[in-house]
Amino acid sequence: MNKQDRGVNHPLTRLFLIPHMHMHLVFSQSEGKAKAKSILNDFKTNKIPIKTCCLPVFLYCMKLYDPEKSKSGLLRGPLLVCAFRAMFMGTSSALDDKVSSKPSNAKLHGITQVTPELIAYVAAQVRFALCTQVSWRAKDKSFNLINFYYYILEIIKVKSKDNWRKNLLRFWNL
């Protein structure tokens, strides 16, 4: 698959990249299928721009998401979790609890617990994987991956209450 066919150009990757403030309109279809289709089209044609501060759907666990609480389910998305496991625990553990016979990247690098920096790193890598860019660059139109990394860190370390942060890190370190 050509990478130009990903990002907003592919219907599945477009769903992962939708800014969280629009996802309840697309996924719940409470506004109707026409509204959902309109939002997806506006997103594809850049009428709804992809900005660094717009948290994409892939960061969220939809089972936990509540549109009234923007942090509900945030940084617990299944794609984010699978990517983390594949990158640090090995590809065989991405979808289940299989343990590889080879040492994992986490073990090779002495990683014993998940930190906010690792969560932000994986989020930036997943965002890059979903976009149309062929090679890694900081900017993807109006979206900046480096700023995204630091924005995720700011959400975890500065803009969140201690209880939310502790629960998030407990989730990742189970």
C-alpha positions in Angstrom: 0.0 0.0 0.0 1.3 3.4 -1.0 1.6 5.7 2.1 -0.1 8.5 0.1 -3.3 6.3 0.4 -3.2 6.5 4.2 -4.0 9.4 6.6 -7.1 11.3 5.7 -7.1 9.6 2.2 -8.1 6.2 3.6 -11.4 5.7 5.3 -10.0 3.6 8.2 -6.9 5.7 9.0 -9.1 8.8 8.7 -11.3 7.5 11.5 -8.2 7.1 13.7 -7.1 10.7 13.0 -10.4 12.4 13.7 -10.0 15.1 16.4 -11.6 14.0 19.7 -14.0 16.9 19.7 -15.7 15.5 16.6 -15.6 11.8 17.3 -18.9 11.6 19.2 -20.7 13.0 16.2 -19.1 10.4 13.9 -19.2 7.3 16.1 -22.5 7.7 17.9 -24.4 8.8 14.8 -26.8 10.7 17.1 -26.8 13.5 14.5 -27.4 11.0 11.7 -25.3 9.3 9.1 -25.3 12.4 6.9 -23.7 14.5 9.6 -21.1 11.8 10.2 -20.3 11.6 6.5 -20.1 15.4 6.3 -17.6 15.6 9.1 -15.5 12.8 7.6 -15.5 14.6 4.2 -14.7 18.0 5.8 -11.8 16.3 7.6 -10.5 14.8 4.3 -10.7 18.1 2.5 -9.0 20.0 5.4 -12.1 22.1 6.2 -11.6 20.6 9.6 -7.8 21.0 10.0 -5.6 18.5 11.8 -3.9 20.6 14.5 -1.3 19.4 17.0 -3.6 20.2 20.0 -6.5 18.2 18.5 -6.2 14.8 20.2 -6.9 12.1 17.6 -9.3 9.2 18.2 -6.5 6.6 18.3 -5.5 7.9 21.7 -8.8 7.0 23.2 -10.5 3.9 24.4 -14.0 4.3 23.0 -15.5 2.1 25.7 -14.4 4.6 28.3 -14.9 7.8 26.3 -17.5 10.4 27.5 -17.9 13.5 25.4 -18.5 15.5 28.5 -15.1 14.5 30.0 -12.3 15.0 27.4 -9.8 12.9 29.4 -12.1 9.8 29.8 -10.4 7.0 27.9 -7.5 9.3 26.9 -4.1 7.5 26.3 -5.7 4.1 26.6 -6.6 3.5 23.0 -6.3 -0.1 21.8 -4.1 0.9 18.8 -1.8 2.9 21.1 -1.5 0.0 23.5 -0.9 -2.5 20.7 1.8 -0.3 19.2 3.5 0.1 22.6 3.5 -3.6 23.2 4.9 -4.3 19.7 7.6 -1.7 20.0 8.8 -2.6 23.5 7.6 -6.1 24.3 7.8 -7.6 20.8 5.5 -8.1 17.9 4.1 -11.4 19.2 2.8 -9.7 22.3 1.1 -6.8 20.5 -2.3 -8.6 20.4 -2.0 -11.1 23.2 0.2 -12.0 26.2 2.7 -14.2 24.3 6.3 -13.8 25.4 9.0 -13.9 22.8 12.0 -16.1 23.2 14.2 -13.0 22.2 14.8 -10.2 24.7 12.3 -7.4 24.2 13.4 -3.8 23.4 12.2 -2.9 26.9 14.6 -5.5 28.4 17.5 -4.5 26.1 17.1 -0.9 27.1 16.5 -1.4 30.8 12.9 -0.2 30.7 11.1 -1.5 33.8 8.1 0.7 33.8 6.1 2.9 31.4 6.7 6.6 31.8 4.8 9.6 30.4 7.7 10.1 28.0 7.3 6.5 26.6 3.5 7.0 26.2 4.1 10.3 24.3 6.8 8.7 22.2 4.6 5.8 21.1 1.7 8.3 20.4 3.9 10.3 18.1 5.1 7.1 16.3 1.6 5.9 15.8 0.5 9.3 14.5 3.4 9.2 12.0 2.5 5.7 10.9 -1.1 6.8 10.2 -0.2 9.9 8.2 0.7 10.1 4.5 4.4 11.1 5.0 6.8 8.6 3.6 9.7 9.6 5.8 9.8 11.0 9.3 9.5 14.8 9.5 8.4 16.9 12.3 5.7 18.7 10.3 2.7 17.1 8.5 0.9 20.1 7.1 -0.4 21.9 10.2 0.4 19.0 12.5 3.8 19.0 14.3 4.9 15.6 15.7 7.5 17.1 18.1 5.0 19.5 19.5 2.5 16.7 19.7 4.9 14.7 21.8 5.4 17.6 24.2 1.7 18.3 24.2 1.0 14.7 25.4 3.6 15.1 28.1 2.0 18.4 29.2 -1.4 16.8 29.4 0.0 14.0 31.6 2.4 16.0 33.8 0.8 19.4 34.0 -2.8 19.6 32.8 -4.0 16.6 34.8 -4.9 15.9 38.3 -2.7 13.6 40.3 -5.4 10.9 40.5 -5.9 10.8 36.7 -2.1 10.6 36.1 -1.7 7.9 38.7 -4.6 5.9 37.2 -3.1 6.3 33.7 0.3 5.1 34.8 -1.2 2.2 36.8 -3.1 1.2 33.6 0.1 1.2 31.6 2.2 -0.6 34.2 -0.1 -3.6 34.9 
